[in-house]
Amino acid sequence: MASSSSLEDAVSELMGSPGGQLLNSARDYLRKRATALVGLFLVGLVVGFPIAKGIVTWLIEDQRLPDDVKVIVTSPVEFLMLQIQLSASFGLFLALLLVFTESTLRGARHPLVLERFRELNFRPPKPSFSFVLSIASSLILAVCGILYAWELLTPMLFEYLSNDAQQAGLSTQWKLEAYVGFILNLCIASAIGFQAPVVTLLALRIGLVEPPTLAAYRKHIWFAAFVIGALFSPPDPLSLFLVSLPVIFLFEVALSLHRIMPMKSA
């Protein structure tokens, strides 16, 4: 009984802490918005299904494949399941977009966040020109990352990988799911990696980290970029480097921009 009471006290203390209050807020939000989130997911699933079929059909056209490469299915339902996976991902994206948007708009007004802003002597962000510019920059960089992956990485890697296999005397027949997943992973990894300048500048501007601290941990940040690249990029060393190096370059660009851009007082 004593141990049970101690456990209850520990849980009560944990839930009463700032982190526990945030967890309670997240739980209450999910309960209130569960219907909207499930609805958005189902809408994305239904709307995304024919779109997914069109995308897959477009990707497997001969002019987008390397020479002597054929895309095959290894089970009767592989094409159908791939469409379901893609449309489900689209529905999940819509639900997460709602969560992210409402968290951004409401989270900055949370008492715990406001207290942290006061400690940093920083005014909470408002829908100003700078805020809109940050959102626009993030979207533009995401598009640039996708174009980088599609126009440069995908043709280069496909040509290299197919030639390497053919020179070894192997037949280059790629599974449909693996082929489409390879392209999507590259695009997603590049879109996320290209957010490095926005994240770095925001962290520096609101005072979450100081430039000397980033400079001191530059090697660690570079290593983290390679780790993140390994998590999101396809599992080959060339993809890892081609995804991670632009992230490091953009991080350094953000540091340079912070040095030359004047800081505005809060």
C-alpha positions in Angstrom: 0.0 0.0 0.0 2.8 2.4 0.8 4.5 1.8 -2.6 1.1 2.4 -4.3 0.6 5.7 -2.4 4.1 6.8 -3.3 3.5 6.0 -7.0 0.3 8.0 -6.9 2.1 11.0 -5.3 4.8 10.8 -7.9 2.3 10.8 -10.7 0.4 13.7 -9.2 3.6 15.7 -8.8 4.5 14.9 -12.4 1.2 16.0 -13.8 1.3 19.2 -11.7 4.7 20.1 -13.2 4.9 22.4 -16.3 5.5 19.4 -18.5 2.5 17.6 -17.1 0.3 20.7 -17.6 1.4 20.7 -21.3 0.5 17.0 -21.6 -2.9 17.7 -20.1 -3.4 20.5 -22.5 -2.5 18.3 -25.4 -4.8 15.5 -24.2 -7.7 18.0 -23.8 -7.0 19.4 -27.3 -7.0 15.9 -28.9 -10.3 15.0 -27.2 -12.0 18.2 -28.4 -10.7 18.0 -31.9 -10.8 14.2 -32.4 -13.8 14.4 -34.7 -12.2 17.1 -36.9 -8.9 15.2 -37.1 -10.6 11.9 -38.0 -12.7 13.7 -40.6 -9.7 15.4 -42.2 -7.9 12.0 -42.3 -10.9 10.4 -44.0 -11.3 13.2 -46.5 -7.6 13.0 -47.4 -7.9 9.2 -47.7 -10.8 9.4 -50.1 -9.6 12.4 -52.1 -6.0 11.2 -52.2 -6.8 7.7 -53.6 -7.3 8.7 -57.2 -4.5 11.3 -57.0 -2.2 8.6 -55.7 -3.0 6.3 -58.6 -2.3 9.1 -61.1 1.0 9.9 -59.4 2.2 6.3 -59.4 1.1 5.8 -63.0 3.1 9.0 -63.9 6.2 7.9 -62.1 6.4 4.5 -63.8 6.3 5.9 -67.3 9.3 4.7 -69.4 10.7 8.2 -69.9 11.2 8.6 -66.1 13.0 5.3 -65.7 16.7 4.6 -66.4 17.6 2.5 -69.4 16.9 -1.2 -69.1 15.0 -0.8 -65.8 11.6 -2.3 -65.3 9.3 -1.7 -62.4 7.4 -4.8 -61.2 4.9 -5.8 -58.6 5.6 -8.9 -56.5 2.1 -9.5 -55.2 -1.4 -9.1 -56.6 -2.4 -6.3 -54.2 0.9 -4.3 -54.1 -0.3 -1.6 -56.5 -3.6 -1.2 -54.5 -1.9 -1.2 -51.1 0.6 1.4 -52.3 -2.3 3.7 -53.4 -3.9 3.2 -50.0 -0.6 4.0 -48.2 -0.1 7.2 -50.2 -3.7 8.4 -49.7 -3.5 7.6 -46.0 -0.3 9.6 -45.8 -2.1 12.5 -47.4 -5.0 12.3 -44.9 -2.5 12.1 -42.0 -0.7 15.2 -43.4 -4.0 17.2 -43.4 -4.7 16.2 -39.8 -1.1 17.1 -38.7 -1.4 20.4 -40.6 -4.5 21.3 -38.5 -2.7 20.3 -35.3 0.4 22.3 -36.3 -1.6 25.4 -37.3 -3.7 25.5 -34.2 -0.7 24.7 -31.9 1.2 27.6 -33.5 -1.6 30.1 -33.1 -2.6 29.0 -29.6 0.7 27.7 -28.2 2.3 31.1 -28.3 -0.4 32.3 -25.9 -0.1 29.4 -23.4 0.8 30.7 -19.9 3.9 28.5 -19.7 5.1 29.8 -23.1 4.4 33.4 -22.2 6.4 33.0 -19.0 9.3 31.7 -20.9 9.0 34.6 -23.4 9.2 37.0 -20.4 12.3 35.3 -19.1 13.9 35.8 -22.6 12.6 39.4 -22.8 10.9 38.4 -26.0 7.5 39.5 -27.3 5.3 36.6 -28.6 5.0 36.5 -32.4 2.0 38.1 -34.1 0.7 37.7 -37.6 3.0 40.5 -38.8 5.0 40.9 -42.0 7.9 39.0 -40.4 5.6 36.1 -39.4 4.1 35.8 -42.9 7.6 36.1 -44.4 8.8 33.2 -42.2 5.9 31.0 -43.3 6.4 31.9 -47.0 10.1 31.3 -46.7 9.5 27.9 -45.2 7.1 26.9 -48.0 9.5 28.2 -50.7 12.4 26.3 -49.1 10.3 23.1 -49.0 9.4 23.5 -52.7 13.1 24.1 -53.4 14.0 20.9 -51.5 11.5 18.8 -53.5 12.8 20.3 -56.8 16.3 19.5 -55.7 15.4 15.9 -54.9 13.4 15.4 -58.1 15.5 17.3 -60.7 19.0 16.4 -59.3 19.1 13.7 -56.8 16.6 11.2 -58.3 18.0 11.1 -61.8 21.6 11.0 -60.5 21.0 8.2 -58.0 18.9 6.1 -60.3 21.5 6.3 -63.1 24.3 5.4 -60.7 22.4 2.6 -59.0 21.1 1.0 -62.2 24.5 1.2 -63.9 26.2 -0.3 -60.9 23.8 -3.2 -60.8 24.0 -3.8 -64.6 27.8 -3.7 -64.6 27.7 -6.5 -62.1 25.5 -8.6 -64.4 22.3 -8.1 -62.5 18.8 -7.7 -63.9 17.5 -4.3 -62.9 13.9 -5.0 -61.9 12.7 -2.7 -59.1 9.7 -3.4 -56.9 7.0 -0.8 -57.3 6.7 0.0 -53.6 10.5 0.4 -53.2 10.8 2.6 -56.3 8.0 5.0 -55.3 9.2 4.9 -51.7 12.7 5.8 -52.7 11.5 8.9 -54.5 9.2 10.0 -51.8 11.8 9.6 -49.1 14.2 11.7 -51.0 11.7 14.5 -51.5 10.5 14.4 -47.9 14.1 14.4 -46.6 15.1 17.3 -48.8 12.0 19.3 -48.0 12.7 18.9 -44.2 16.4 19.5 -44.5 15.9 22.7 -46.5 14.1 24.2 -43.4 17.5 24.6 -41.7 17.8 28.4 -42.4 14.3 29.1 -41.0 14.8 27.0 -37.9 18.3 28.5 -37.3 17.3 32.1 -37.8 14.2 31.8 -35.6 16.2 30.2 -32.8 18.7 33.0 -33.0 16.2 35.8 -33.3 14.1 34.9 -30.3 17.1 34.2 -28.1 16.8 30.5 -27.6 20.4 30.1 -28.5 23.4 32.5 -29.0 25.6 32.6 -32.1 28.8 31.7 -30.1 27.0 28.6 -28.8 26.1 27.5 -32.3 29.6 28.2 -33.5 31.1 26.2 -30.6 28.8 23.2 -31.4 29.2 23.5 -35.2 30.7 20.0 -35.5 28.0 18.5 -33.4 25.3 20.2 -35.6 27.0 18.9 -38.7 27.0 15.4 -37.3 23.3 15.7 -36.3 22.6 16.7 -39.9 24.1 13.5 -41.1 22.2 11.5 -38.5 18.9 13.1 -39.6 19.8 12.6 -43.2 20.4 8.9 -42.5 16.9 8.7 -40.8 15.0 10.3 -43.7 17.0 9.5 -46.8 17.2 6.1 -48.6 19.7 3.7 -47.0 22.7 4.3 -49.2 25.8 6.5 -48.5 25.5 8.6 -51.6 21.9 9.6 -50.8 23.0 10.4 -47.2 25.7 12.8 -48.4 23.6 14.4 -51.1 20.8 15.1 -48.6 22.9 16.2 -45.6 25.4 18.5 -47.4 22.8 21.0 -48.5 21.4 21.1 -44.9 24.9 22.0 -43.6 25.4 24.6 -46.3 22.0 26.2 -45.6 22.8 26.2 -41.8 26.0 28.1 -42.5 24.1 30.6 -44.7 21.7 31.2 -41.9 24.5 32.0 -39.5 25.9 34.5 -42.1 22.6 36.1 -42.6 22.1 36.5 -38.8 25.5 38.3 -38.6 24.6 40.8 -41.4 21.0 41.4 -40.5 20.3 43.9 -37.8 18.5 42.7 -34.7 15.2 44.5 -33.7 14.5 45.1 -30.1 11.6 43.2 -28.6 
